[in-house]
Amino acid sequence: MISTPTPACPAALRRPLGITRVLTPVLVFMAALPAGSPLHAQEAPPYQPARGQAGKDVVWIPTPDGLLNRMLKLAQVKPGDHVVDLGAGDGKIVIAAARDFNARGLGLEYDEKLVGHAQRNAREAGVADRAQFRQADIFATDFSSADVVTMYLLPDLNLRLRPTLLAMKPGTRLVSHQFTLGNWSPDETSWVEHRPAHLWIVPANAGGTWKATYAGDGGAVAAEMTMEQVFQQVKGSLDFGDIRTGLRSPQLEGTRLLFGFTDSAGIVRQVDARISGDRLQGTVYGPGGNRDFAAVRQGGAPPVGGSAAPSADELTNALQLLGE
Ligand SMILES: C[S@@+](CC[C@H](N)C(=O)[O-])C[C@H]1O[C@@H](n2cnc3c(N)ncnc32)[C@H](O)[C@@H]1O
């Protein structure tokens, strides 16, 4: 799962690995140098973190290059995107986002030495202007301005973050190395050398009752649309007065809502629309041509299903994943 030194189980991400194993050869080498040698006279070598070293809530183990590149591609990072890595370690995800995708990156990292190390790495990569690092606790920091959030944390930490992540602006892309967000199913998962990376696209709130209108073959059509939503999963129906029908294969991706329906005359139509607050605007496709489709939400948006804190069962399951 996690490479050298490979933790025996994911719980190893919580515990520090043998730091002395890494540092001992360095200390032996330094002791063997003659007094007054150039190395002794120079300043101490720059700080180097040790894989598996302790962190506030999770140890430091870097994401391999191939997987982090895939994570940024899954998130469709584009120039100018604001990419935030939660627990940034040596800064490699944020640096790659700036260097290879021309994004603006911010790494939040609790360990001050790692922050300095990441800043030095960003300078060496020539991207210090677009890859920045801040000493911060991810559970006490506002990162809501991000377009893309990356994580390599632990299942229970992901669950604790989930209400905050789900409340981010619709369309924000979330990518996690290894661990999921409990009952919030990923929109896509990739594997690179057997390691998973999961993508979620923060959904808009589509729930509630909407007054929908579009131009039908015989004039304006009005319908009441009701939608229920849990995370990005939606289901609903359209009520034409004489007939009520369920929505066919409704799909919500960020602000984009797609569904089909069979109208009162028995014609199958497809809707492709965008949600902006309490308004839905788009196109209805049918045999008579493509027409505007609009809807206005009535009586406010209900909370998105899944937005509450994770249940005790979910937290227990997450800890069981770690063998805790
Ligand atoms: C598994 S490493 C991942 C590093 C980097 N994101 C990557 O994928 O290469 C997790 C990092 O989170 C940091 N960390 C742990 N708890 C944190 C917290 N509460 N706030 C900020 N950083 C934290 C650790 O110091 C460590 O560097």
The ligand as an SDF file (V2000), in Angstrom:
LIG
                    3D

 27 29  0  0  0  0  0  0  0  0999 V2000
    0.6520   11.3420    4.6870 C   0  0  0  0  0  0  0  0  0  0  0  0
    1.3970   12.9490    4.6820 S   0  0  0  0  0  0  0  0  0  0  0  0
    0.9420   13.5590    3.0910 C   0  0  0  0  0  0  0  0  0  0  0  0
    1.8920   14.6340    2.5560 C   0  0  0  0  0  0  0  0  0  0  0  0
    1.4950   15.1800    1.1880 C   0  0  0  0  0  0  0  0  0  0  0  0
    0.1280   15.6630    1.1790 N   0  0  0  0  0  0  0  0  0  0  0  0
    1.6580   14.1300    0.1420 C   0  0  0  0  0  0  0  0  0  0  0  0
    0.6450   13.5150   -0.2350 O   0  0  0  0  0  0  0  0  0  0  0  0
    2.7940   13.8970   -0.3060 O   0  0  0  0  0  0  0  0  0  0  0  0
    0.3260   13.8630    5.8140 C   0  0  0  0  0  0  0  0  0  0  0  0
    0.8720   15.2210    6.2420 C   0  0  0  0  0  0  0  0  0  0  0  0
   -0.1230   15.8690    7.0380 O   0  0  0  0  0  0  0  0  0  0  0  0
    0.5220   16.6150    8.0670 C   0  0  0  0  0  0  0  0  0  0  0  0
   -0.4720   16.8210    9.1410 N   0  0  0  0  0  0  0  0  0  0  0  0
   -0.9020   15.9330   10.0740 C   0  0  0  0  0  0  0  0  0  0  0  0
   -1.8880   16.4660   10.8240 N   0  0  0  0  0  0  0  0  0  0  0  0
   -2.0930   17.7360   10.3550 C   0  0  0  0  0  0  0  0  0  0  0  0
   -2.9790   18.7960   10.7230 C   0  0  0  0  0  0  0  0  0  0  0  0
   -3.8920   18.6570   11.6930 N   0  0  0  0  0  0  0  0  0  0  0  0
   -2.8940   19.9530   10.0250 N   0  0  0  0  0  0  0  0  0  0  0  0
   -1.9870   20.1200    9.0330 C   0  0  0  0  0  0  0  0  0  0  0  0
   -1.1240   19.1520    8.6470 N   0  0  0  0  0  0  0  0  0  0  0  0
   -1.1810   17.9670    9.2830 C   0  0  0  0  0  0  0  0  0  0  0  0
    1.7010   15.7320    8.4550 C   0  0  0  0  0  0  0  0  0  0  0  0
    2.7060   16.4930    9.1090 O   0  0  0  0  0  0  0  0  0  0  0  0
    2.1310   15.1820    7.0810 C   0  0  0  0  0  0  0  0  0  0  0  0
    3.1020   16.0100    6.5030 O   0  0  0  0  0  0  0  0  0  0  0  0
  1  2  1  0
  2  3  1  0
  2 10  1  0
  3  4  1  0
  4  5  1  0
  5  6  1  0
  5  7  1  0
  7  8  2  0
  7  9  1  0
 10 11  1  0
 11 12  1  0
 11 26  1  0
 12 13  1  0
 13 14  1  0
 13 24  1  0
 14 15  1  0
 14 23  1  0
 15 16  2  0
 16 17  1  0
 17 18  1  0
 17 23  2  0
 18 19  1  0
 18 20  2  0
 20 21  1  0
 21 22  2  0
 22 23  1  0
 24 25  1  0
 24 26  1  0
 26 27  1  0
M  CHG  2   2   1   9  -1
M  END
$$$$
